[in-house]
Amino acid sequence: MPALTKARLDDDEERVTRAQRLLIGLGAALVHTPFDTATHDQLRAFLTDDAPGVLASLKVLQQRPEPELRARIAELAGHSLLPSGGVA
C-alpha cells in the first residue's frame, strides 16, 4: 500500500484556519458564559492584534481563481472534485 503524504497548509491557510477555530471557540464561550471577562479579553486581543493579518490572509485566499482552489482542495482532501461538486 503506498504511503499517504499529508499536504500542509500554506501560511495564509494556516492563519485563517487557526483564527476560525479560535473564533468558534470564543463564540461558544460567549454563549455559555456571556459575561466572562477572560473571554472578552481574548476576543479583544484577537481583534486588536491578529485580525488585520487574518483579514489580509483571507483576502489572498479569496482572490485565488476557482481552478486553483479546486486543485488545492483536492490536494488537501486527497481526492479530486468534479465540476458538479461531486468527488472523483
C-alpha positions as CSV (number, residue, x, y, z in Angstrom):
1,M,0.0,0.0,0.0
2,P,1.5,3.4,-0.9
3,A,2.3,5.8,1.9
4,L,0.0,8.8,2.1
5,T,1.6,12.2,2.1
6,K,-0.3,14.8,4.1
7,A,-0.5,18.2,2.3
8,R,0.4,21.1,4.5
9,L,-1.4,24.4,4.8
10,D,0.4,27.4,3.4
11,D,0.9,30.4,5.7
12,D,-2.4,32.1,4.7
13,E,-4.4,28.9,5.0
14,E,-2.9,28.2,8.4
15,R,-3.5,31.8,9.7
16,V,-7.2,31.7,8.6
17,T,-7.8,28.2,9.9
18,R,-6.3,29.0,13.3
19,A,-8.4,32.2,13.6
20,Q,-11.5,30.4,12.6
21,R,-11.0,27.7,15.3
22,L,-10.2,30.4,17.9
23,L,-13.3,32.5,17.0
24,I,-15.6,29.5,17.0
25,G,-14.3,28.6,20.5
26,L,-14.6,32.2,21.7
27,G,-18.2,32.4,20.3
28,A,-19.1,29.2,22.1
29,A,-17.6,30.5,25.3
30,L,-19.5,33.8,25.0
31,V,-22.8,31.8,24.5
32,H,-22.0,29.6,27.5
33,T,-20.8,32.4,29.8
34,P,-21.6,35.8,28.2
35,F,-20.1,37.9,30.9
36,D,-16.8,36.1,31.3
37,T,-14.2,38.9,31.3
38,A,-11.3,36.5,30.3
39,T,-13.2,35.5,27.1
40,H,-13.9,39.2,26.3
41,D,-10.2,39.9,26.8
42,Q,-9.2,37.1,24.4
43,L,-11.6,38.4,21.8
44,R,-10.4,42.0,22.2
45,A,-6.8,40.9,21.9
46,F,-7.6,38.9,18.7
47,L,-9.4,41.9,17.2
48,T,-6.6,44.3,18.1
49,D,-3.5,42.2,17.4
50,D,-4.4,39.4,15.0
51,A,-7.5,40.3,13.0
52,P,-5.7,42.6,10.5
53,G,-3.3,39.8,9.4
54,V,-6.1,37.2,9.3
55,L,-8.2,39.5,7.1
56,A,-5.2,40.1,4.8
57,S,-4.7,36.3,4.5
58,L,-8.4,35.8,3.9
59,K,-8.3,38.3,1.1
60,V,-5.4,36.5,-0.5
61,L,-7.3,33.2,-0.3
62,Q,-10.4,34.7,-1.7
63,Q,-8.5,36.1,-4.8
64,R,-7.4,32.6,-5.9
65,P,-9.1,31.5,-9.1
66,E,-11.6,28.7,-8.9
67,P,-9.4,26.1,-10.7
68,E,-6.6,26.8,-8.2
69,L,-9.0,26.5,-5.3
70,R,-10.3,23.2,-6.6
71,A,-6.8,21.8,-7.1
72,R,-5.8,22.9,-3.6
73,I,-8.9,21.4,-2.0
74,A,-8.2,18.1,-3.9
75,E,-4.6,18.2,-2.7
76,L,-5.6,18.8,0.9
77,A,-8.5,16.3,0.8
78,G,-6.6,13.6,-1.1
79,H,-9.1,13.3,-3.9
80,S,-10.4,15.3,-6.9
81,L,-13.6,17.3,-7.1
82,L,-15.8,17.1,-10.1
83,P,-17.1,20.3,-11.7
84,S,-20.7,19.4,-10.5
85,G,-19.4,19.3,-6.9
86,G,-19.1,15.5,-6.7
87,V,-16.0,13.6,-5.8
88,A,-13.8,11.5,-8.1
